[in-house]
Each structure stands twice: as C-alpha cells, then as structure tokens.
C-alpha cells in the first residue's frame, strides 16, 4: 500500500489498528518535527537501542545518526514530494519506506543542496502501547 503525503501537522504516535494511519502519523510527526523544530526533536520516536544505518554506516541509537546531520551544520531538514509505502511485518511491527527530496537548513539559516532520499523505518509496539522506531535506514541518493 502507498500514499503521497502532504505534511500538515505534528501528530503524536499512538496505537491504532490501521497501518495506513500509523504510517501517515509517523510521517507527519517525523517530517513535521524535522522541518519545524529541528533534527534532534525526533530522537524520542526511536527506541534507545534502535539499529540505524546512515548512508551505509550502521549505528546503535538515533542520537548517533542525528549527530551525523549536525556534524554538517544541519539543524533542520525540510522535505518535499514525499511518497510513503508500508507493509505489516507482524502483529506488532510495521515497515514504512519513504521517498522524497530533502534540503538541510544550517545554524546560520543557509540552505544545503537539495538531495533525493530513501528512508526506511521499522515500527514496533511496546508494552506502553506506543510505537517506537526500532530499525532505521537513511540513504541520500
């Protein structure tokens, strides 16, 4: 299943039975926060020991991956032309893949080059009824 996404609001992730709603809520929250609040604002969506891969290098924990963006001076990332595809993996997990274009905003408000990207998330429900990102792959194309 897939859908095109226009980011309109910041929606908190909560347990739902509809995988499309879960995928849409993830995208609205994740990309909405990245573009308005900043890169570090999405760290709480990740499980602390999430397995993350940034441009082919594996890291444990979202902080390591988000630090890679900050090392380049990027504080916020804007996204456009997002397309999301998703698939239920098990009764408690959902695979979400997003394609689009991204542009970083630096500390000084300067814009970086526009890049196409592919981003993959595995979301898993935990005992508290919330979804967390347990696996994450970000690749700039």
C-alpha positions in Angstrom: 0.0 0.0 0.0 1.2 3.5 -0.6 0.1 7.2 -0.4 1.5 10.6 -1.2 1.9 12.8 1.9 1.5 16.5 2.4 2.7 17.4 5.8 0.1 19.5 7.6 0.5 18.9 11.4 2.5 17.4 14.2 0.6 14.3 15.3 1.6 12.2 18.3 2.1 8.5 17.6 -0.4 6.3 19.4 -1.5 2.7 19.0 -4.0 2.2 16.2 -5.2 -0.8 14.2 -5.0 0.9 10.8 -1.5 0.5 9.3 -2.1 3.4 6.8 -2.9 5.7 9.7 0.2 4.6 11.6 2.4 5.2 8.6 0.8 8.6 7.9 1.1 9.6 11.6 4.8 8.6 11.6 5.5 10.7 8.5 3.5 13.7 9.8 5.3 13.6 13.2 8.8 12.8 11.9 9.0 15.0 8.9 6.9 17.8 10.5 9.2 18.0 13.5 12.4 17.7 11.4 11.4 20.7 9.3 9.9 23.0 12.0 11.5 22.1 15.4 14.8 20.5 14.3 16.8 17.3 13.8 17.0 16.4 17.5 13.3 16.7 18.0 12.7 13.2 16.5 15.1 11.3 18.8 12.2 10.4 21.2 10.5 8.4 18.4 13.3 5.9 18.5 13.8 3.0 20.8 17.1 3.7 22.8 19.0 0.8 21.1 17.5 1.2 17.7 19.6 -0.1 14.9 20.2 2.8 12.5 22.0 3.0 9.2 23.1 6.4 7.8 24.4 6.3 4.2 25.7 2.7 4.6 27.2 3.0 8.1 25.5 1.3 11.0 24.9 2.9 14.3 23.1 2.0 17.5 20.7 4.6 18.7 19.1 7.5 17.0 21.5 10.0 18.6 24.4 8.7 16.6 22.6 9.1 13.3 21.2 12.5 14.1 24.7 13.6 15.1 25.9 12.9 11.6 23.5 15.5 10.3 24.6 18.0 13.0 28.2 17.4 12.1 27.5 19.0 8.7 25.9 22.0 10.5 22.4 21.0 9.7 19.8 21.9 12.4 16.6 21.3 10.4 15.7 19.4 7.3 12.8 20.3 5.0 11.2 17.6 2.9 9.1 17.7 -0.2 7.4 15.3 -2.6 7.1 12.5 0.0 5.8 9.2 -1.1 5.3 6.5 1.6 4.9 2.8 1.2 4.2 0.4 4.1 3.7 -3.2 4.9 2.7 -5.1 8.1 5.6 -7.3 9.2 3.9 -9.0 12.2 1.1 -8.3 14.6 3.2 -5.7 16.4 5.5 -4.3 13.6 5.2 -2.2 10.5 7.7 -1.4 7.8 7.4 2.1 6.4 9.5 3.4 3.5 9.6 7.0 2.4 11.0 8.5 -0.8 11.3 12.2 -1.5 13.6 15.2 -1.6 15.3 16.9 1.3 17.1 20.1 2.0 19.1 21.0 5.1 19.0 24.3 7.0 22.2 25.2 8.8 22.8 27.0 12.1 23.1 30.3 10.1 19.9 29.7 8.1 21.7 28.7 5.0 20.3 26.0 2.7 22.2 22.9 1.7 22.0 21.2 -1.7 18.6 19.5 -2.4 19.0 15.7 -2.4 16.7 12.8 -3.1 16.5 10.3 -0.3 15.1 7.0 0.8 14.3 6.4 4.4 13.1 3.1 5.9 11.6 2.6 9.4 10.5 -0.5 11.3 8.0 0.5 13.9 7.2 -1.8 16.8 4.5 -1.5 19.5 5.9 -1.7 23.0 4.2 -2.6 26.3 3.2 1.0 26.9 1.0 0.9 23.8 3.2 3.3 21.9 5.1 2.8 18.7 8.9 3.2 18.6 11.3 3.1 15.7 13.4 0.0 16.2 15.2 0.0 12.8 16.0 2.9 10.6 17.9 3.4 7.3 18.5 6.8 5.7 20.2 7.0 2.3 20.7 10.1 0.3 20.6 9.2 -3.4 
